[in-house]
Amino acid sequence: MKLIDKVNAAAQRLTDAGVAFGHGTANAFDEAAWLVLWRLDLPLDELDGVAQRELDDGQCQRIDALIEERIATRKPAAYLTGEAWLQGVPFSIDERAIVPRSFIAELIADGGFDDWLGDHTQRVLDLCTGNGSLAVLCAMAWPEVSVDGADISTDALAVARINVDRHGLQDRVRLVESDGLAGVPGPYDLIVCNPPYVNAGSMAALPAEYRAEPELALAGGTDGMDFIRRLFAQAPAHMSEHAVLVLEIGNERDFFEAAFPRLPVTWLDTSAGEDQVLLVERIALATNSFLGAAGA
């Protein structure tokens, strides 16, 4: 059997089994290609070059076993391969941390909020760092800055340590155990944060693949805004005068605007649209009465 035929067959099996995607791939074909290439120790970006390669029975059996594991366990493919890619950068991952997939990564790479940065941007915080991917990408994008990666989960920080070491950034990325901002003194010139923001209704309806991830990294309370309310209240004391906070909220814009109707923010354009990630300036958090009745 040719490799491309095996990918198509695997994609059909994934489709028939009703697995859910969203942890690095968006459809059955891309996920099948990832798993097949990884199982054969082939580069993940060279499908076209190996598509016509003939597979022997042993290779086919090993691929079948991996596809069956994906279907039976409903674990995200990244947990099975132990690796995920963000903006072309490889990161180690396992069940101790959420699979990295933040749209903030593409904004870092594409300069999506560079207009708010400058010579004053020297200290960066990646809050809710998970496996450390955004902290690593910040350090790569801005070689002159120092970066803290903070998380409440010691398990997640252990995975982040693997990635900081993997990319040789031990001298520039510090990992900190912190419940929100409690353990990070600041002041920071830039805070990026992909927090737990999934509302209770959405949590209850999540596919099994998402439930395989740490709930602590996903669940944001009834309206998804519990962590964000606390973050906004505490952030000004941890931010320098011209600092900004870049926050991912996924599909929760309606809940966000209901919770903070008076807070001026800038919505940033990502590949998923202009309602996934926002930027808020310190002055808005410090002077706006957005934590009144609607945001309480």
C-alpha positions in Angstrom: 0.0 0.0 0.0 1.2 3.5 -0.8 1.7 5.9 2.1 -0.9 8.4 0.7 -3.4 5.6 0.5 -2.7 4.7 4.1 -3.2 8.3 5.1 -6.6 8.4 3.3 -7.7 5.1 4.9 -6.7 6.4 8.3 -8.5 9.6 7.8 -11.7 7.7 6.9 -11.3 5.6 10.1 -11.0 8.8 12.2 -14.0 10.2 10.5 -16.1 7.1 10.9 -15.2 7.0 14.6 -16.3 10.6 15.1 -13.1 11.8 16.8 -12.8 15.5 17.5 -10.0 17.7 16.2 -8.5 21.0 17.3 -5.3 20.1 19.0 -3.0 21.0 16.1 -5.1 19.8 13.2 -8.6 20.8 12.1 -9.7 17.8 10.0 -9.3 14.0 9.7 -6.8 14.1 6.8 -4.3 16.4 8.5 -4.5 14.4 11.7 -4.1 11.1 9.8 -1.1 12.5 7.9 0.5 13.7 11.2 0.1 10.3 12.9 1.2 8.3 9.8 4.3 10.4 9.3 5.2 10.4 13.0 4.8 6.6 13.2 7.2 6.2 10.3 9.7 8.7 11.7 9.3 10.9 8.7 9.3 14.7 8.6 5.8 16.0 9.3 6.0 18.6 6.6 7.1 16.3 3.7 3.9 14.4 2.9 4.1 15.3 -0.8 7.7 14.0 -1.1 6.9 10.6 0.4 3.2 10.1 -0.6 4.0 7.4 -3.2 6.3 5.4 -0.9 5.3 1.8 -0.6 4.7 0.5 2.9 5.3 -3.0 4.1 2.9 -5.0 6.3 4.8 -4.2 9.4 4.6 -0.5 8.8 0.9 -0.7 8.1 0.3 -2.7 11.3 2.1 -0.1 13.4 0.1 2.7 11.8 -3.2 0.8 12.4 -2.3 0.3 16.0 -1.7 4.0 16.5 -4.9 5.0 14.7 -6.8 2.5 16.9 -5.2 4.0 20.0 -6.3 7.5 18.9 -9.8 6.3 18.5 -10.1 4.1 21.6 -8.5 6.5 24.0 -9.8 9.8 22.5 -6.5 11.4 23.5 -5.4 14.3 21.4 -2.8 13.2 18.8 -0.2 15.4 20.5 -0.4 13.3 23.7 0.2 10.2 21.6 3.2 11.7 19.8 4.6 13.6 22.7 5.0 16.7 20.6 3.1 19.7 19.2 4.1 22.5 16.9 3.3 26.1 17.3 4.4 28.6 14.6 6.8 26.0 13.3 8.5 25.5 16.6 8.4 22.0 18.2 7.3 21.6 21.8 7.2 18.6 24.1 3.8 17.8 25.6 2.1 15.2 27.7 -1.1 14.9 29.8 0.3 17.2 32.5 -0.3 20.3 30.4 -2.8 21.5 27.9 -1.9 21.0 24.3 -0.5 24.3 23.0 -2.7 26.0 20.3 -2.9 29.7 21.3 -3.6 32.3 18.6 -1.3 34.6 20.6 1.5 32.6 19.1 0.7 33.8 15.6 0.4 37.4 16.8 3.9 37.1 18.4 5.3 35.7 15.2 3.5 38.2 12.9 4.0 41.3 15.0 0.3 41.6 15.7 0.7 43.9 18.7 4.2 45.3 18.0 2.7 48.8 17.8 2.2 48.7 21.6 5.8 47.6 22.3 9.1 49.5 22.2 12.4 50.1 23.9 10.5 50.1 27.2 9.5 46.5 26.7 12.0 44.6 28.7 10.1 42.3 31.0 7.5 39.9 29.7 5.2 37.6 31.6 3.5 34.5 30.1 0.7 33.9 32.6 -0.9 30.4 32.6 2.2 29.3 30.7 1.2 25.6 30.5 3.9 23.8 28.6 5.8 27.1 28.3 5.3 27.5 24.5 4.3 31.2 24.6 7.2 32.0 27.0 9.6 30.3 24.6 8.1 32.1 21.5 8.3 35.5 23.3 12.0 34.9 24.1 12.7 33.9 20.5 10.8 36.9 19.1 12.4 39.4 21.3 16.0 38.4 22.2 16.5 41.6 24.3 13.7 40.8 26.8 13.6 38.6 29.9 10.6 36.3 30.2 8.8 34.8 33.2 6.4 31.9 32.6 4.0 31.4 35.5 1.4 28.7 36.2 -0.4 27.3 39.2 0.2 23.8 38.1 3.6 22.3 39.1 2.9 19.5 36.6 2.6 21.9 33.8 5.7 23.8 34.9 7.6 20.5 34.8 6.7 20.2 31.1 7.5 23.9 30.6 11.0 23.2 32.0 11.5 20.5 29.4 10.7 23.0 26.6 12.8 25.9 28.0 15.7 23.5 28.3 15.0 22.0 24.9 15.3 25.4 23.2 18.3 26.5 25.3 16.6 29.5 27.0 17.4 28.7 30.6 19.2 32.1 31.0 16.3 34.1 29.7 13.1 32.3 30.7 12.3 31.9 34.4 9.5 29.6 35.4 7.5 30.5 38.5 4.7 28.7 40.4 2.0 31.2 40.9 -1.7 31.3 41.5 -2.6 34.0 39.0 -0.4 37.0 39.7 0.2 36.2 43.4 3.7 34.8 42.9 5.0 37.2 40.3 6.1 40.6 41.5 6.5 42.4 38.3 6.3 45.1 37.1 5.9 43.7 33.6 5.9 45.7 30.3 3.9 43.0 28.5 1.7 40.2 29.9 0.4 37.5 27.5 -2.2 35.1 28.9 -4.2 32.2 27.5 -6.2 31.5 30.7 -9.0 29.1 31.6 -12.0 30.7 29.9 -14.4 28.0 28.9 -17.9 28.6 30.4 -19.7 25.9 32.3 -22.2 25.1 29.6 -19.4 24.6 27.0 -17.3 22.6 29.5 -20.2 20.1 29.9 -20.4 19.7 26.1 -16.7 19.3 25.4 -15.6 16.3 23.3 -13.6 13.6 25.1 -10.3 14.9 23.5 -10.6 18.2 25.4 -11.6 16.4 28.6 -8.3 14.5 28.3 -6.6 17.8 29.1 -6.2 19.3 32.6 -9.6 20.8 33.5 -7.7 23.4 35.5 -6.4 24.9 32.3 -9.9 25.1 30.6 -12.7 25.8 33.1 -13.5 29.4 33.7 -16.6 29.2 35.8 -20.2 29.9 34.9 -19.5 32.5 32.3 -15.8 31.6 31.7 -14.7 34.9 33.2 -13.7 33.9 36.8 -10.0 34.0 36.3 -10.1 37.1 34.1 -12.0 39.1 36.7 -9.3 38.4 39.2 -6.6 39.0 36.7 -8.0 42.4 35.6 -8.4 43.5 39.2 -4.8 42.6 40.1 -2.9 43.4 36.9 -2.3 47.1 37.2 -0.1 46.6 40.3 2.0 44.2 38.3 2.3 46.3 35.1 4.6 49.2 34.3 3.2 52.5 33.2 2.9 51.8 29.5 2.4 48.0 29.8 -0.3 46.1 27.9 -2.0 42.8 28.5 -2.7 40.4 25.5 -5.5 38.0 26.4 -7.0 35.0 24.6 -10.7 34.3 25.2 -11.5 31.8 22.5 -15.2 31.8 21.6 -16.3 33.7 24.8 -16.5 37.3 23.4 -20.2 37.6 24.3 -19.5 36.6 27.8 -16.5 38.9 28.0 -18.4 41.9 26.8 -21.2 41.2 29.2 -18.8 41.0 32.1 -16.7 44.1 31.1 -19.1 46.3 29.1 -17.2 49.5 30.0 -13.6 48.3 29.5 -11.9 49.7 26.3 -10.0 47.0 24.5 -8.5 46.4 21.1 -9.5 43.2 19.3 -6.5 41.7 17.4 -6.8 40.0 14.0 -5.9 36.3 14.0 -6.4 33.5 11.5 -9.7 32.7 13.4 -11.0 36.3 13.2 -11.1 39.4 15.4 -12.9 38.0 18.4 -10.4 35.5 19.9 -7.7 37.7 21.3 -7.8 41.2 22.8 -5.3 43.8 24.0 -5.9 46.1 27.0 -3.7 48.8 28.2 -2.7 49.3 31.9 -4.2 52.7 32.0 -7.6 51.2 31.1 -7.4 48.6 33.8 -6.2 51.2 36.4 -8.7 54.0 35.7 -11.8 52.4 34.3 -14.7 51.4 36.6 -15.3 48.3 34.6 -15.4 46.1 37.7 -18.7 47.5 38.8 -22.1 45.8 38.7 -21.7 44.0 35.4 -18.2 42.9 36.0 -18.5 42.0 39.7 
